[in-house]
Amino acid sequence: MTEPATAPKRSPLHPYAGRFEVHATMPEQPVSREQILDELRQMSTEEDRKGDTGRVSGSIYSGDHDHYHFQVEAFGYFGHANVLQRDMYPSATKMEAEIIAMTADILHGDENTGGLVTSGGTESLVTAMLAYREWGRNTLGIPNPQIIMPITAHPGHSKAFHWFDIDVLIAPVDEHQKVDVGWVRDHIGPNTVALVGTAGTYPHGVIDPIPELGQLALEHGIGLHVDGCLGGFILAWAKDCGYDHTPFDLSVPGVTSMSADTHKYGYALKGSSVLLFRPKSLRREQYLLIDDWPGGAYASPGMGGSRSGGLISATWASMLSFGKAGYRAIAQDIFRTADEVREAVLSHPELELVGDSLWNIAFTTTAESGMDIFHVNDGLGDLGWRMNGLQFPPALHFCITRPNTQPGVSEQFAIDLAKAVSYAQNPPNPMPRSGAMYGAGGAERPPKDKMRESSANRLDAIHEVGPLS
Ligand SMILES: Cc1ncc(COP(=O)(O)O)c(C=O)c1O
């Protein structure tokens, strides 16, 4: 049946229209709890299916539903608690401080290390950047502080530059996708207050040369933030698992802050990350302290005001339930699976690795192959895989998480990658269907010349109820 010209177009963003009622207005009468939970159960079960099979890169870090249920119970005890009110919820102080202390322990902090629990990686990054801006202004007397960040660093930093009007210099990377330290050295100026390095980067999972950046920071008396949002909780176990790597954490002289996301490889529920500062005094730089507000003296860290105690209790529970031994065992499986995925990629002369990651395997097609990596992605997508599409250079990455370590997954990946390479050698259409859109699993390909507009349209669309039926 053809729809009348005036009917709203079906949108892949709104697949439930026509299946569940669309609430474009508040229902007059209450909807039964049974119906609400039934709808939620259906959506959740269906949406988890793909990730649980282990065919998704990144995105889902644990995949263990028993672990989720355990954390949901832990969340439930304090989900309603506003931990801004510490007289009512001293448990939050115990648990939050222990989350920080445990993270500092595995990332080699010392007695001068302090931290915060934030709502996620981006909040950790913007909070760190704000601390450096304030430190630059208040301690170094620099009115327009500048931060130098590699092009591969996560855009979460750029949110801070955008919101807090901080000057940024974007440093290039070398052929291994690691920041060009010589360039950074040459560009540190009188306004530079901090450098950024990543361990490991979102695009290619590589560790920037943190010891060299630390040396530069020490020579110039400036800060160095290491973004370990993605890598912190997995790379922490690499040496124990027999994998060597560049030192990246607070054991490196000159590192003054580090972010590590508990809601990624800490396997906590979504909504938590840890930001560590060394020295602790740096943490103070971003506190908001107001003593003359009619509502009372106000003091708060980070971006949030009221915060749920549930995220703190669930994160604390997640960390304790693994301990070092538990995290190490999962990491061993992840590194082993990454070795197998890397081997599958290298078995194709048409493909090559980008970077040298231990667990976030980025790859592309060789120039000689004449193939488009996004045709490979289309082939993998047709077989049920969801890789992440990258640009500059065009590539894919397979960020290995716990669900990918299930028996048979890497073997099936090798089989399906071979099929995808054959598909890409002879694609049905010259233009691939997939592209490099962050957060869309490479499934979308907005027109290059309209990337910003089409991204803004997409953001608009995901905040609208969409078609009513
Ligand atoms: C290296 C890195 N830093 C920061 C972030 C931002 O984390 P979040 O999405 O939790 O805000 C990510 C997300 O993948 C990341 O990979």
The ligand as an SDF file (V2000), in Angstrom:
LIG
                    3D

 16 16  0  0  0  0  0  0  0  0999 V2000
   39.1670    7.8000   24.4360 C   0  0  0  0  0  0  0  0  0  0  0  0
   37.8060    8.2310   24.8450 C   0  0  0  0  0  0  0  0  0  0  0  0
   37.6710    9.3160   25.6460 N   0  0  0  0  0  0  0  0  0  0  0  0
   36.4700    9.7690   26.0420 C   0  0  0  0  0  0  0  0  0  0  0  0
   35.3160    9.1430   25.6430 C   0  0  0  0  0  0  0  0  0  0  0  0
   33.9930    9.7110   26.0650 C   0  0  0  0  0  0  0  0  0  0  0  0
   33.3310    8.8690   26.9310 O   0  0  0  0  0  0  0  0  0  0  0  0
   31.7650    8.9980   27.1920 P   0  0  0  0  0  0  0  0  0  0  0  0
   31.1170    8.5110   25.9290 O   0  0  0  0  0  0  0  0  0  0  0  0
   31.5540    8.1240   28.3650 O   0  0  0  0  0  0  0  0  0  0  0  0
   31.4230   10.3990   27.4480 O   0  0  0  0  0  0  0  0  0  0  0  0
   35.4000    8.0050   24.8190 C   0  0  0  0  0  0  0  0  0  0  0  0
   34.2040    7.3150   24.3780 C   0  0  0  0  0  0  0  0  0  0  0  0
   34.2500    6.3080   23.7060 O   0  0  0  0  0  0  0  0  0  0  0  0
   36.6790    7.5570   24.4110 C   0  0  0  0  0  0  0  0  0  0  0  0
   36.8130    6.5020   23.6020 O   0  0  0  0  0  0  0  0  0  0  0  0
  1  2  1  0
  2  3  1  0
  2 15  2  0
  3  4  2  0
  4  5  1  0
  5  6  1  0
  5 12  2  0
  6  7  1  0
  7  8  1  0
  8  9  2  0
  8 10  1  0
  8 11  1  0
 12 13  1  0
 12 15  1  0
 13 14  2  0
 15 16  1  0
M  END
$$$$
